[in-house]
Amino acid sequence: VGQAVPKGHPMYDELHERDMKNMYMYWKKRISGLKKEAFDQ
């Protein structure tokens, strides 16, 4: 199940930051040497 929030949504920044953190936590377990900066935008 996928969900999307448009950039104009009032909570976009908060939700985007949470999603990027969750993606980083998931992928760092599978890719050694993964840098958090790869998920900063």
PDB file of N, CA, C and O in Angstrom:
ATOM      1  N   VAL A   1       0.854  -1.171   0.000  1.00  0.00           N
ATOM      2  CA  VAL A   1       0.000   0.000   0.000  1.00  0.00           C
ATOM      3  C   VAL A   1       0.893   1.225   0.000  1.00  0.00           C
ATOM      4  O   VAL A   1       1.791   1.344   0.834  1.00  0.00           O
ATOM      5  N   GLY A   2       0.655   2.125  -0.919  1.00  0.00           N
ATOM      6  CA  GLY A   2       1.439   3.352  -0.995  1.00  0.00           C
ATOM      7  C   GLY A   2       0.587   4.561  -0.652  1.00  0.00           C
ATOM      8  O   GLY A   2      -0.626   4.570  -0.860  1.00  0.00           O
ATOM      9  N   GLN A   3       1.236   5.559  -0.131  1.00  0.00           N
ATOM     10  CA  GLN A   3       0.554   6.804   0.196  1.00  0.00           C
ATOM     11  C   GLN A   3       1.409   7.952  -0.300  1.00  0.00           C
ATOM     12  O   GLN A   3       2.630   7.835  -0.401  1.00  0.00           O
ATOM     13  N   ALA A   4       0.763   9.049  -0.606  1.00  0.00           N
ATOM     14  CA  ALA A   4       1.492  10.225  -1.066  1.00  0.00           C
ATOM     15  C   ALA A   4       0.879  11.473  -0.445  1.00  0.00           C
ATOM     16  O   ALA A   4      -0.326  11.545  -0.202  1.00  0.00           O
ATOM     17  N   VAL A   5       1.740  12.448  -0.197  1.00  0.00           N
ATOM     18  CA  VAL A   5       1.301  13.742   0.307  1.00  0.00           C
ATOM     19  C   VAL A   5       1.906  14.786  -0.626  1.00  0.00           C
ATOM     20  O   VAL A   5       3.122  14.794  -0.818  1.00  0.00           O
ATOM     21  N   PRO A   6       1.097  15.663  -1.211  1.00  0.00           N
ATOM     22  CA  PRO A   6       1.646  16.693  -2.093  1.00  0.00           C
ATOM     23  C   PRO A   6       2.548  17.659  -1.329  1.00  0.00           C
ATOM     24  O   PRO A   6       2.374  17.860  -0.127  1.00  0.00           O
ATOM     25  N   LYS A   7       3.515  18.256  -2.032  1.00  0.00           N
ATOM     26  CA  LYS A   7       4.450  19.179  -1.379  1.00  0.00           C
ATOM     27  C   LYS A   7       3.752  20.358  -0.721  1.00  0.00           C
ATOM     28  O   LYS A   7       4.301  20.958   0.203  1.00  0.00           O
ATOM     29  N   GLY A   8       2.572  20.698  -1.168  1.00  0.00           N
ATOM     30  CA  GLY A   8       1.841  21.814  -0.586  1.00  0.00           C
ATOM     31  C   GLY A   8       1.105  21.471   0.704  1.00  0.00           C
ATOM     32  O   GLY A   8       0.527  22.354   1.338  1.00  0.00           O
ATOM     33  N   HIS A   9       1.121  20.219   1.093  1.00  0.00           N
ATOM     34  CA  HIS A   9       0.424  19.777   2.313  1.00  0.00           C
ATOM     35  C   HIS A   9       1.088  20.408   3.532  1.00  0.00           C
ATOM     36  O   HIS A   9       2.316  20.482   3.587  1.00  0.00           O
ATOM     37  N   PRO A  10       0.302  20.869   4.517  1.00  0.00           N
ATOM     38  CA  PRO A  10       0.875  21.522   5.698  1.00  0.00           C
ATOM     39  C   PRO A  10       1.872  20.658   6.477  1.00  0.00           C
ATOM     40  O   PRO A  10       2.768  21.197   7.128  1.00  0.00           O
ATOM     41  N   MET A  11       1.737  19.354   6.423  1.00  0.00           N
ATOM     42  CA  MET A  11       2.637  18.482   7.187  1.00  0.00           C
ATOM     43  C   MET A  11       3.683  17.803   6.301  1.00  0.00           C
ATOM     44  O   MET A  11       4.341  16.856   6.733  1.00  0.00           O
ATOM     45  N   TYR A  12       3.838  18.282   5.065  1.00  0.00           N
ATOM     46  CA  TYR A  12       4.749  17.632   4.123  1.00  0.00           C
ATOM     47  C   TYR A  12       6.160  17.477   4.698  1.00  0.00           C
ATOM     48  O   TYR A  12       6.717  16.380   4.681  1.00  0.00           O
ATOM     49  N   ASP A  13       6.734  18.560   5.203  1.00  0.00           N
ATOM     50  CA  ASP A  13       8.118  18.501   5.693  1.00  0.00           C
ATOM     51  C   ASP A  13       8.287  17.468   6.800  1.00  0.00           C
ATOM     52  O   ASP A  13       9.240  16.688   6.787  1.00  0.00           O
ATOM     53  N   GLU A  14       7.375  17.461   7.745  1.00  0.00           N
ATOM     54  CA  GLU A  14       7.450  16.519   8.863  1.00  0.00           C
ATOM     55  C   GLU A  14       7.323  15.069   8.377  1.00  0.00           C
ATOM     56  O   GLU A  14       8.085  14.198   8.795  1.00  0.00           O
ATOM     57  N   LEU A  15       6.361  14.825   7.497  1.00  0.00           N
ATOM     58  CA  LEU A  15       6.145  13.469   6.997  1.00  0.00           C
ATOM     59  C   LEU A  15       7.304  13.006   6.117  1.00  0.00           C
ATOM     60  O   LEU A  15       7.716  11.848   6.181  1.00  0.00           O
ATOM     61  N   HIS A  16       7.823  13.917   5.297  1.00  0.00           N
ATOM     62  CA  HIS A  16       8.943  13.575   4.420  1.00  0.00           C
ATOM     63  C   HIS A  16      10.187  13.229   5.248  1.00  0.00           C
ATOM     64  O   HIS A  16      10.880  12.252   4.962  1.00  0.00           O
ATOM     65  N   GLU A  17      10.460  14.033   6.266  1.00  0.00           N
ATOM     66  CA  GLU A  17      11.611  13.769   7.134  1.00  0.00           C
ATOM     67  C   GLU A  17      11.472  12.413   7.825  1.00  0.00           C
ATOM     68  O   GLU A  17      12.441  11.658   7.910  1.00  0.00           O
ATOM     69  N   ARG A  18      10.286  12.106   8.311  1.00  0.00           N
ATOM     70  CA  ARG A  18      10.037  10.811   8.960  1.00  0.00           C
ATOM     71  C   ARG A  18      10.252   9.658   7.983  1.00  0.00           C
ATOM     72  O   ARG A  18      10.875   8.652   8.322  1.00  0.00           O
ATOM     73  N   ASP A  19       9.732   9.815   6.770  1.00  0.00           N
ATOM     74  CA  ASP A  19       9.877   8.760   5.770  1.00  0.00           C
ATOM     75  C   ASP A  19      11.339   8.538   5.395  1.00  0.00           C
ATOM     76  O   ASP A  19      11.774   7.394   5.257  1.00  0.00           O
ATOM     77  N   MET A  20      12.102   9.619   5.228  1.00  0.00           N
ATOM     78  CA  MET A  20      13.516   9.484   4.872  1.00  0.00           C
ATOM     79  C   MET A  20      14.285   8.798   6.002  1.00  0.00           C
ATOM     80  O   MET A  20      15.168   7.981   5.742  1.00  0.00           O
ATOM     81  N   LYS A  21      13.957   9.125   7.253  1.00  0.00           N
ATOM     82  CA  LYS A  21      14.601   8.476   8.397  1.00  0.00           C
ATOM     83  C   LYS A  21      14.291   6.984   8.399  1.00  0.00           C
ATOM     84  O   LYS A  21      15.181   6.161   8.609  1.00  0.00           O
ATOM     85  N   ASN A  22      13.025   6.637   8.166  1.00  0.00           N
ATOM     86  CA  ASN A  22      12.635   5.228   8.148  1.00  0.00           C
ATOM     87  C   ASN A  22      13.313   4.468   7.017  1.00  0.00           C
ATOM     88  O   ASN A  22      13.733   3.325   7.198  1.00  0.00           O
ATOM     89  N   MET A  23      13.423   5.102   5.842  1.00  0.00           N
ATOM     90  CA  MET A  23      14.100   4.447   4.718  1.00  0.00           C
ATOM     91  C   MET A  23      15.577   4.227   5.035  1.00  0.00           C
ATOM     92  O   MET A  23      16.136   3.171   4.737  1.00  0.00           O
ATOM     93  N   TYR A  24      16.201   5.234   5.643  1.00  0.00           N
ATOM     94  CA  TYR A  24      17.606   5.100   6.021  1.00  0.00           C
ATOM     95  C   TYR A  24      17.795   3.961   7.014  1.00  0.00           C
ATOM     96  O   TYR A  24      18.710   3.152   6.860  1.00  0.00           O
ATOM     97  N   MET A  25      16.944   3.890   8.026  1.00  0.00           N
ATOM     98  CA  MET A  25      17.065   2.832   9.029  1.00  0.00           C
ATOM     99  C   MET A  25      16.910   1.452   8.386  1.00  0.00           C
ATOM    100  O   MET A  25      17.603   0.509   8.766  1.00  0.00           O
ATOM    101  N   TYR A  26      16.012   1.335   7.422  1.00  0.00           N
ATOM    102  CA  TYR A  26      15.799   0.065   6.728  1.00  0.00           C
ATOM    103  C   TYR A  26      17.032  -0.310   5.904  1.00  0.00           C
ATOM    104  O   TYR A  26      17.543  -1.424   6.018  1.00  0.00           O
ATOM    105  N   TRP A  27      17.507   0.617   5.078  1.00  0.00           N
ATOM    106  CA  TRP A  27      18.585   0.290   4.144  1.00  0.00           C
ATOM    107  C   TRP A  27      19.953   0.176   4.810  1.00  0.00           C
ATOM    108  O   TRP A  27      20.807  -0.554   4.307  1.00  0.00           O
ATOM    109  N   LYS A  28      20.194   0.871   5.926  1.00  0.00           N
ATOM    110  CA  LYS A  28      21.517   0.776   6.553  1.00  0.00           C
ATOM    111  C   LYS A  28      21.769  -0.625   7.112  1.00  0.00           C
ATOM    112  O   LYS A  28      22.920  -1.018   7.303  1.00  0.00           O
ATOM    113  N   LYS A  29      20.701  -1.378   7.373  1.00  0.00           N
ATOM    114  CA  LYS A  29      20.854  -2.763   7.830  1.00  0.00           C
ATOM    115  C   LYS A  29      21.296  -3.673   6.687  1.00  0.00           C
ATOM    116  O   LYS A  29      21.845  -4.750   6.920  1.00  0.00           O
ATOM    117  N   ARG A  30      21.055  -3.239   5.463  1.00  0.00           N
ATOM    118  CA  ARG A  30      21.322  -4.078   4.295  1.00  0.00           C
ATOM    119  C   ARG A  30      22.523  -3.626   3.470  1.00  0.00           C
ATOM    120  O   ARG A  30      23.080  -4.414   2.705  1.00  0.00           O
ATOM    121  N   ILE A  31      22.926  -2.369   3.616  1.00  0.00           N
ATOM    122  CA  ILE A  31      24.037  -1.824   2.837  1.00  0.00           C
ATOM    123  C   ILE A  31      25.080  -1.285   3.809  1.00  0.00           C
ATOM    124  O   ILE A  31      24.856  -0.271   4.468  1.00  0.00           O
ATOM    125  N   SER A  32      26.207  -1.959   3.894  1.00  0.00           N
ATOM    126  CA  SER A  32      27.244  -1.493   4.810  1.00  0.00           C
ATOM    127  C   SER A  32      27.845  -0.199   4.273  1.00  0.00           C
ATOM    128  O   SER A  32      28.042  -0.047   3.068  1.00  0.00           O
ATOM    129  N   GLY A  33      28.126   0.708   5.160  1.00  0.00           N
ATOM    130  CA  GLY A  33      28.737   1.970   4.785  1.00  0.00           C
ATOM    131  C   GLY A  33      27.765   3.004   4.235  1.00  0.00           C
ATOM    132  O   GLY A  33      28.195   4.043   3.736  1.00  0.00           O
ATOM    133  N   LEU A  34      26.484   2.745   4.314  1.00  0.00           N
ATOM    134  CA  LEU A  34      25.487   3.691   3.819  1.00  0.00           C
ATOM    135  C   LEU A  34      25.523   4.954   4.673  1.00  0.00           C
ATOM    136  O   LEU A  34      25.527   4.884   5.902  1.00  0.00           O
ATOM    137  N   LYS A  35      25.549   6.086   4.024  1.00  0.00           N
ATOM    138  CA  LYS A  35      25.603   7.372   4.722  1.00  0.00           C
ATOM    139  C   LYS A  35      24.213   7.993   4.796  1.00  0.00           C
ATOM    140  O   LYS A  35      23.442   7.928   3.839  1.00  0.00           O
ATOM    141  N   LYS A  36      23.902   8.591   5.937  1.00  0.00           N
ATOM    142  CA  LYS A  36      22.605   9.245   6.113  1.00  0.00           C
ATOM    143  C   LYS A  36      22.421  10.382   5.118  1.00  0.00           C
ATOM    144  O   LYS A  36      21.292  10.683   4.729  1.00  0.00           O
ATOM    145  N   GLU A  37      23.498  11.008   4.708  1.00  0.00           N
ATOM    146  CA  GLU A  37      23.422  12.120   3.771  1.00  0.00           C
ATOM    147  C   GLU A  37      22.775  11.709   2.449  1.00  0.00           C
ATOM    148  O   GLU A  37      22.254  12.559   1.727  1.00  0.00           O
ATOM    149  N   ALA A  38      22.804  10.426   2.129  1.00  0.00           N
ATOM    150  CA  ALA A  38      22.179   9.950   0.894  1.00  0.00           C
ATOM    151  C   ALA A  38      20.668  10.146   0.938  1.00  0.00           C
ATOM    152  O   ALA A  38      20.013  10.118  -0.103  1.00  0.00           O
ATOM    153  N   PHE A  39      20.110  10.342   2.121  1.00  0.00           N
ATOM    154  CA  PHE A  39      18.667  10.502   2.272  1.00  0.00           C
ATOM    155  C   PHE A  39      18.276  11.931   2.622  1.00  0.00           C
ATOM    156  O   PHE A  39      17.092  12.219   2.797  1.00  0.00           O
ATOM    157  N   ASP A  40      19.243  12.820   2.727  1.00  0.00           N
ATOM    158  CA  ASP A  40      18.947  14.228   3.010  1.00  0.00           C
ATOM    159  C   ASP A  40      18.652  14.951   1.708  1.00  0.00           C
ATOM    160  O   ASP A  40      19.385  14.826   0.727  1.00  0.00           O
ATOM    161  N   GLN A  41      17.576  15.702   1.719  1.00  0.00           N
ATOM    162  CA  GLN A  41      17.231  16.498   0.531  1.00  0.00           C
ATOM    163  C   GLN A  41      16.663  17.811   0.925  1.00  0.00           C
ATOM    164  O   GLN A  41      16.314  18.616   0.061  1.00  0.00           O
TER     165      GLN A  41
END
